Amino acid sequence: DFRLAGQLYTHPEVAARLRIIRDYISRHKSVLLFTNTRAISEVLASRFKVWDIDYPVSIHHGSLAKPSRIAAERGLKNGELKGLVCTSSLELGIDVGRIDLVIQYMSPRQVTRLIQRVGRSGHRIGLIAEGIIVAMDSDDTLEALAIARRALKEDLEPVEIPPKPYDALAHQIAGLLLKNRRLEFGEILEMFKSAYPYEDLTIDDVEKILSYMHQRFPRLAWVSFEDKVVLKPRRTKALFEYYFENLSMIPEEKQFLVVDESSDSAIGVLDEAFMAEYGKPGTKFIIRGSPWRILHISEEKVHVKPVDDPTGAIPSWIGEEIPVPFEVAQEVGSIRGFVEEQTQKGLSRERIIAKLSERYPTDKDTILRALTETLDHVAAGFPIPTDKRIVFEDWEEFVIIHANFGSLTNRALAQLLGQLLSEKIGYGVVVQHDPYRIFVQTMGAANANQIIMLFNEMRAMPDQVIRDTLTRATVKTGLFKRRMIHVARRFGALKKWADFSNVSLQRLIKSFEGTPIYEEALKEVFTKDLDLEKLVYVLRKIRENEIQLQKVETGGNATPIARVGIERISMKTDLIPPERMRAVLIESARARLLNETCNFLCTNCWSYMEMIRAKDLPDRPKCPRCGSSALGLLKVEEEKALPLIEKKGEKLTKTEDKLQRKALQTAQLIAKYGKAAAVALCARKVQPSDVMDVLEEEPKPNDRFYELVLEAERQALSKRFW
């Protein structure tokens, strides 16, 4: 593993996981390898390709170009590929031939996810779905054990139906008005109450929505509140536009360009979710393997500078994370509690492990390794954080709160703590969380004893005060602003492409106060981002002494269980030393570009077209029909390129004409430079003119060539935001 890690520019632990995965893939016909985020799937796929460029594995996720996705599905179906590294984009009813094993990389975080993903395999009568989880650290393994046990017991998370979503209601009323000239309030209420999500709808709710539609400019409805009647507005253009622009309730995520202030060059992109939660000056985060600090943020750009010290830096893909449910985190706490209890009864490690291996679907060795830190923790005499005990410890400039309440409850608790602490000490406090702990960066302004006092204050608060305080804290956060923008877009109150600088965002939120948009945004935050009700429940349990608070005296060193969390927070696995960075980037770019699939068509005879992977091209590609080297490259699916062949360049539509020009442009480059031109044209968002510049400087596909292509991609990325 150490040797392999050197070859793959990664850590021995990662190399070991890759080796095990490769071993499983080689023993099966067709495998899906699921990851939890796009970033991880990119890293895994590129490491496999760096290891062996011909390894029959490809990648599939939502951000890939369509031809690449189609080629990946087709390759798996016809047996050219043995596996696909994918995200939730392949969770649904897919048709990619027979899958005989599903590998889940890292804990699936939810039982429903695991069942959905493993259920992609063994899709024939008489076959059984088979899956394995390759875990990352002990938190991850214990979580995966709890989830796998629940999956086998068919104990799934309940489906949460959003209660009376206002944005969908406004959209549906607009749809009714396109068909009917006149509607009565009672009619609308009756119709919607018969749908399950709206069974609690009241006439007040309907009036709230109608009042927004009536007061909006231009109007979406003309409403007479005395007669309780809605009329279609005389000018219907705005109504039609609003209805058809908002057919999907899936939010369009905005992206931010990360710019290195010192060299004014683009580094990468952060999504709106990450920016909403962490996008403030001073935040340290990791992108492309290096730590950076945010200096300032302007409209769509985040200006950063490199930092040497990565402690406390946040991995930049956090926005996509699947939340760990309360019940799963509680079970992880109860496994650790069981170990503590059995050890105190005098049972040996072997007996404890044997008991657990009867309950959980794995071998004794895996359980032992997952409980190493827990056993060390007990051996050192520290109290264990369990489902019924919260443990506090001081570590450097942090207070670590071990709380097994899952992602959404811990985030709610973290926000409430942050709000109360900053009110006490007079300035903002950085609070980070994972499903099992909360890190409060106090900078010496508070210690574990003071935080316990704060918990005692919180438990004394009536439920309503907790709700109000958390709401007050939440409306200041980026998460709320992000939800507010999504909801406002769905209500047609904001244009899809509207741009916000921070100043107008504050004003914007102020202007929506008291409207259904504001209410809906709060409802969404409290169901999707934070769990307010579970927080109230936890504080009630503390009040009733069913959950204990306990402080650990460690003399400044972190406890074994805390170390797992510290490693996660500093995300060591993702940091690459600068001297190795160049090699990693070149190798990854080479692997990625050579595995891209594009459509090649002959611009001489216009009677040949084929989807080919860049790697499989000869050095001087030629048309097999007419022998011409004028092959054009198009990054669109076959159906779109086919008319160029069928019509032989005659009577083309506007779109087809544009494609034909692109094909001719790229054909000139491929005729002159051969395969190298095709490889460079596979790069993301680059134009033929950019590729021309690369090839003039370096026509051979060596390291320098790949560096230039990467630079061209970064330039293209910058242009998108300028």
N, C-alpha and C positions, 0 to 999 in steps of 0.2 A: 504493500500500500504506500509506503514512503517513496519507493522508486516511481510508482505510477503517479503519485501526487506531483512529483517533480516534472514528469512528462506532460501532465495535464494542467500545470500551473494552478494547482488547488491544494487543499489541505488533505492530509492522510485520511481523516474521518470521512471527508466527502468522497475520496477515491475508493474507500472501502464500501461505501453505500453504492457507488456506481458499479463496482465489481460484482456485488451481490445481485444488483438489478440485472446486469448483463448476463449473469449466470442463469437467472430465472428466464430471461428472454430466450436464451439459447435452447432451453429445455422445452419451450412451448412453440406452437405454430404461429400464434398471432396474439399480441399483447397490447393492452392500453395501459400507459403509465400516466396516472392522473397526478397533477400538482395543484396546489391551492392558489397560486398566482401566476400571471403571465411571465413575470420576471424570472421565477424559479424554473418555469418550463423552458425559457430561452437558455438559461444557464446550463440546465441538464442536457438539452439537445446539443448545445455547442460543445460541451465537454465530451459527449459521445463521439462527435464528429472530429474533434481534435485528437481523440484517442485513435479513431480509425475512420477516415473519410468515407470509406465504402460500407460502414456499418449500416445494415438495413433498418434504420430507425429515422423517422421524420417528426416534424413538430406540427401542432394544429392548435391555434387559438384565435379568438375573435379579431385581433388586430392584424392578422396576416392578410396579404393580398389574396383575392379569391382563387386565382389559378393555383397558387401554392397549396391552398386548403383542398381544392378539388384533386390535385395531383396526389396529396397525402392520402386522401380517402380512397382514391382509385388504386394507389400502390398497395394499400393494406388489403383491399378487396381481392386484387388479383395475385396476391402472394409475393409481390416484389419486395414489400416491406414486412419486417417481422413485428414492428411495433410503432406506436405513435405516442409521443410525449404531448399530453393535452391538458387543457383546463376544463372548466365546466361547459365549454362549447360542445363537448362530445358526451355530455351527460344524458341528453335526451334520446328519444327513439331513433337511433341511427342505423344506417344500412351500410355497414362496412365489412360484410362477410362474417365469418365465425371468429369470435374472440374466445380463446380458451383460458385466459387469465387476465385479471386486472391487478395492477400494482398501484397502491396509493402511496405517494411519496410524502412523508410527514403525516401527522395525525389528520384525519379528515374533518375534525372539529365538530361535526354533527352526525348523529346516527342516520338521519335521512340522507345526508350526502353519501355516506358509506354504502348504504343499501342501493341508492340510485346508481352509484358508480360500479360497484361490484356486479350489480344486476345487468351490466352490459355484456358480461361473459356467460357462456353456457346457454345461449339463446336458442336451444332446440329442445323439442319434447324429449324427456328422459335425461337431459343433461342437468348438471347442478352448477350454479354460478359459483365461481371460485375467485377469491381475492386475497392478497396479502398487504399488510401495511409495513413500510420501511420507515422506522421512526428515527428521530434526530437526537433527542437527549432524554433525560429521565422524565421531565414534565410531559414531553411529547408522547413517550411510551405509555405512561400511566393513563394519560388521556385516551390514547388509542385503545388500551385494554378496556377501559370503562365503556367506550363507544362500541367496541366489537362485542362485548358481553351483552350490551343492550340490543344490538342488531340481531344477535342470535336469539334473544328472548322476545324479539319483535316489539321492543319498547321504544317507540319512536317519539320524537318531539311533536307536540300538538301543532296543527297547522294554524297559524295566526292570520285571521282574515281582518284586514284593516276596517275599523268601525266607521261607517258612513263617510267615505272619502269625499270631501267637498269638491275637489278639482274634477273628479270623474263625473260628479253630479252636474256641475256647470256645463261640462262638455256634452253630456247626454241631453240636457234641457235645450242646448243650442241645436242639437240634432233633431229634437222634436219640432223646434220652431222652423227648421228648414222644410218640414213636411206640412205642418199645420200653421194656419194664420193666427189662430186664437186658442189659448189654453187657459183653463181655470186652475187656481192654486190647488184645489181639492183633487182635481184630476191627476196633477203631477204627483201629489203626495200618495194617492192610492196606488198609482202605477209603480212608484219606486219602493213603497213599503212591502210589495210582494217579492222583492229581491232580498235574499238573505243579508247582504252587508248593510242594507238600509232598513232593516226591520224596526230599528228604534228611531227612524227619521220622524221629526216633528214638523209642524207647519212653520215654526220659528226658523228651523234650518232652511226650509225652502225659501222663506222670505229673505233670509240673509243672503242667499245665493242670488236671488232675483234682484235684490237691491244693488248688489255689485254689478250685475249684468246691465241694469238700468242706468246706473250712475257712470259707468265706464264710458270713455270717449274713444272712438265712436261706439255707440250703443250696440249691445248684443241682443237686447230685448227692450220692448217698451212695456212698462208695468204700471197698472193702476192698482195701488194698494187698497183703495176704498172698495173697488168692485172685485178685488181678488182675481184680477184677470191679467194674462200676459199676452202681448201681441207681437207679431213678427215686426221688426223695425222696417221703416219704409225703404231705407237704403240697406241692402242685404250684403254688400261686398265684404264688410268687416266680419259679419256672421259666417259667411262661407269660408273666408280665409282662416278665421279662428278654428272652425270645425275641422277643416282638412289639414291644417298645419299641426294639429294636436291629436292625431289619431293614435299615436303611441304614448303610453304613460311612462315609458322608460326614459329617464332623464338623459339629456345630452351633456356629457361631461366636458367641461372646458379644460384645456391644458396650459401649463405655464412653462415657458422656456427658461432653463437655468443658464445664466451667463456668468462666466468667470470674469470678475471685475478687473483683475490684473492684466488679462490678455484680451479682454472683450471678445472671447470666443464662446460658442455654444457648447454646453457640456451634455445636456440631455433635457428631458421633459419630466415635469411632475404633474400628477393629476390634481383635479380640483379638491378631491377628498383629502389628500395629504395636506394641501395648502390650507384647507379650511381648518384642520385640526392643529397643524404645527407651523403654519406659514407666518411666523413673526420674526422680526430682526433678532439675531442672537441664537436662534435655534441651530443646533448642529445636526447634520444628517449625512447619510452615506449614499452616494450615487456613483455608478461606474467604479465601484471598488475603493473609492477614496472619501475621506471625511471633508465636509465643507461647512462654513458658517454663513447663515443668511445675513447680508448687510442691509439691504432694503428691497422693497418690492414696488415695481411700477406696473401699471395695467396688466400686461400679460407676461411680464418678465420678473424673474427672481435673480437679483444680483448677489453673487456669493464670493467668498474667498477661501482658498484651501487652508485647512488647519492641521497641525501636527498631532494634536491630542484627540483621539477618537472616543474617549470615555463619554458616555451619555448620548452618543450620536444615534439617531433613529434611522433604521433602514427605510429607504424612500418608497417601498411598495406597500406600506402599511394600509393605505386606503382600501386596498382590495380584500383585506383579510376577512375570512369568514368568522363570525363571532362564535365563541365556545359557549354553549348553553349553561345556565346556572346549575342544572342537575348534574351535568357531566363534571363540572369543576368540584361540586360537592362530593361526588363519588371519588375523585382523586384524593380529596381531603380525607375521606373515610378510609381509603386504602392505607394512607400514611398513618392514620389514627389506629388502625387495626395492628399495624406493625409495632407501634409504640406500646399498645395495650398487651399484646402477646409477649413482647420482650420483657415487660415488667412482670409478667406471670412466670418468667423464667424459661420460656420456650427457646430452642436454638434457632439460628437463622434457617437451617435446613427445614425444620418443621413448619416455620412460618411460610416459607416459600412453597413448600408442598401443599399447604392448605390453600394458598392463593392460586396455585396452578390448577386446582380442582375447579375453582370458580371462573377463571379467565382463560380464553382460548390462545395460550402460547406455551412455550417450554419454560422449564425452571430457570435456565440460564438467562433468558431475556428478563424474567421477573427479577432475578437477583441483580442484574445490571441496572434495571430501572429503579431499584430500591437502594442502590449503593449509598447515595447521599442521605436517604432517610435513615438507614441503619447507622451511618456515621453520626448523624444528627442525634439519634437516640443514645448512641454510645458516649457522646460527649456530654450527655445529661441535659441537653436543651429541650424545652417543650416543643412538641411538633405542631405545626399549623394543621388543623383538621377541619372537617365540615362544621365543627361546633366550637372552634377556638381560633381567635385572630391573634397572631403573634407580631409584636413590634420589636424592631432592633435598629440601633444606630450603626451606620456604616459610612465612614468618611463624611462627605457633606450631605448625605442622604439619610432619611428615615425610611426603612423598608417595612411595609405593612404586609404581612402574609395573610391574604384573604381569599379563600377558595369559593368565589362567587361567580366566576365566569366573566366574559368580556363586557357585556352591556351593564351588568350591575357594578362591576369594578370601575367602569368608566363614569357611571353616575356618582359613585362614592368618591372617586378622584376629583370630579368637578365640584362636588359639595365641599370637600375638604379644602380644595384650592380657593374656593370663594370665601369660606370662613377664615382660613389662614391669612389670606391677603387683607381681609377686613381688619384682622387683629394686628398684623405687623406693618400694614400700610403700603406694601408693594406686591406685585404679582409673584406668585411662586410657581416654579415649573413642576408639574405633576405628570408622571408617566405611569402606564398600567399595562399589565398583561392579565390573562384570566386568573392568575393565582397570587398576584401581588400588586402593590401600588408603591411606586418610588416617589417620595416627596423630596425635591432638591431644596433643602432649607438654607443652604449656605451658612449654617451655624445659627440661624435666627430662631430655630426651634429644635427640640430633641424629642426622642420617643416618649418621654414622660409627658411633655406638653401636648403631643398628638393624642395620647391616651386621654388626657383631660378634655381635649376637644371632642373625642368620641363620647365621653360621658355627658358633655353638653348636648351633643347631637341626639343621644338616646333620650334625653329629657324633653326634647322638642315634640310638640304634638304633630301628628301626621300631616296636618294641613300646612304647618309652618315649614316642614321639610319640603313639601311639594312647592311652596312659594319660593323658598330659598334656592332650590335647585332650578326652578324656572328662571329666577333672576340671574343665576350663574350661567344658565344655558343660552339665554338670548344674547349674551355677550360673545359667545364662542363662534369660531369659524364654522363649526358643524351646523349650527342653527342658520347662519347666513347662507350656507350652501343649500340646505333644505329649502330655505325661503326662496332662493333663486329658482330652484327646480319647480316649486309649487307655483310661483308667480309666472313662470314660462308656461306651465300647463293651464293656467287660468287665462292665458293670453294677455297678462298684464305687462309682460316683458317680451321683447322680440328675442328670438332664438340666439341671435348673434350679438345682442346688446353687450356693451363693454362696461366694466365698472372699475373705477379706481376706488381706493378705500373710502375716500370722503363721501362719494355719492352713495356708497353701500350703506353707511350709517343712516344717511337721510332717507334712503330708499326703505330701510327697515322701519324707520319711524313712520313713514307715510303709509305703511301697510297695517300699522297697529289698529286693532279694533275691527279689522276686516276678516272675512272667512279665510283669506290667504294666510294671515298671521296664525289663526287658530289651527289650520291644516298643517302648517309648517311645524308648529309645536307638537301636534299629534304625531307627525312623522318622526321627529327627533326622538320622542319618548317611546316609539315602538321599534325604530330601526337602529338608533344610535346609542340610546341609553335606556336602561330599564328602571323607570321611576318606581313602579309598584313593588318590584323585588327589593329595591333599596329600602322602601318604607317597611317591608316585611322583615328585612335583616335587622334594621334598627329596633323594630318591635321585639325581635328575638333577643337582642342584646339587653333591652329594657327588662325582659322577663327572665334574664339570666340563663337563657338556653344557649346563648353563644357567649363564651368567656373572652375577656381581653387579658393578654398576658405579655409582659415584657421580658426580653432575653438579654442577659448580661454577657457580652461576648468579648469585652476588652478590646473592641475596635476591629477585630477580624470578622469577616462575614461568616455566617453559619453555613453548613454544607448546602442546605436547601436554598438559601439566598444566593449562593454562587451560581446555581443553575439560571436564576433570573438575571443575575448581573451579566452572565455570558450572553444571554438572549438580548438584553438591552444594548450591550456594546456590539452585538452582531459581529463578533470576531471573524466568523466564517466568511464574511463578505469583504474583508479588507485585504487589498493586494498591495505589496510594496511597490513604489513608483518604478524601480528599476525592472521589475518583472511585468509591470503594467503594459509596456509596449508589446512584449511578446504575446501576452494574453490577448490583447486587442487584435493583433495581426492574425493570430491563429484562429480566434473566434470569427473574425470577419471572413477569413479564407473559407472556413467550414460553412458559414452561413451562406455566402454568395454562391459557392459551388453547388449548394443544395437547392438553390432557388429554381423553380420551374416556370418557364415562360412559353408563349406561343411564337414559333418561328414560321414566317411565310415568305415565299419567293416573290420578290417585287419585279421579277423579270417576266416569268410566264404566268404568274398569278394562278397557278393550278396546284400548288403544294402548300400544305400547312400541317404542322405537327407540334405537340407539346413536348418539349425536351428539357431535361435538367441540365443546367450549365456544365456540370461536371462531365456529362456524357457527350459533349460536343467534341468533334475533332478540332485540331488546331486551326484548320482552314475550312470552316463549314461550307458546304455546297448544296445546291438544290438537287435532289436525286432524279428529278424529272428532266430539267434542262441543263444541269451542270453549272448554272450561274452561281457566283459567290455573293450576289446581292440579296442576302436573306435579311428580312426586317424582323425586329423583335417587338412584341406587344405584350404588356402585362395585363391583359384582360382575358376573361374566359372565352372558350371556343365559340359559343353562340354569337358573341359580339364581333369576333373577327371573321367569322365564316362568310358574311355577305361580300367581303372584299374579294374572296375567291370566286363566289357564285356569280357576282356581277362583273367580274374582270375589269373593275375600275369604271364602269359605266353607271350613270344615273344613281349616284350615291346620295344618301341623306347627309345632312350637316355633320352628324356624329361620325358617320362612316368616312366622310371626307377627311375629318380631323385624324381619324385612325390611320387612314391611308398615308397622310402626310408624315405621321409619326413613323410608320413602317418604312417609308422611303428614306427618312432622315437616319434611322438606326441602321438601315441596310448599307448606307454609304460607309458608316463606321466599321461594320462587321466585314465588309468587302476589303477595307483597307487594313484593319488590324486583326481580323480573325477572332478566335475564341476570347482573347483578352477583352475586346470591346464588349462582347456579349456578357462576360462576367461583370464588368463595370456597370453595364446598363441594368443589371439586376439589383443594384444598390437602391436604397429607399429614397424616394422623392427626388432623385437627381434627373436632370434634363440631358439630352444628347450633347448640348453645348458644354456642360460640366464634364461629361465623359471625355469629350474631345481634348479638353485641357489636361486631364489626367494622362491620356494616352500619348499626347505630344511630349509630356515630360518623362513618362515611363511606359513604353509599349509592351514590356514583358511582365507576366504575372509573378513578380517577386515580392519580397517584403515591402519595398519602397512603394510598389504599385498599390498594395492593399492599404498602406498608410494614406496615400493620396486619395483613394476611394473613400476611406473613413472621413477624411477632412472634407471631401466634397459632400458627403452626407450631412456633416455638421453645418456646412454653409447652407445647404438646402433647407435644413431645419430652421436656421436663423431667418432665412427669407420668408418662411411661412408666417413668422411673427412680426416682420417689419412692415 
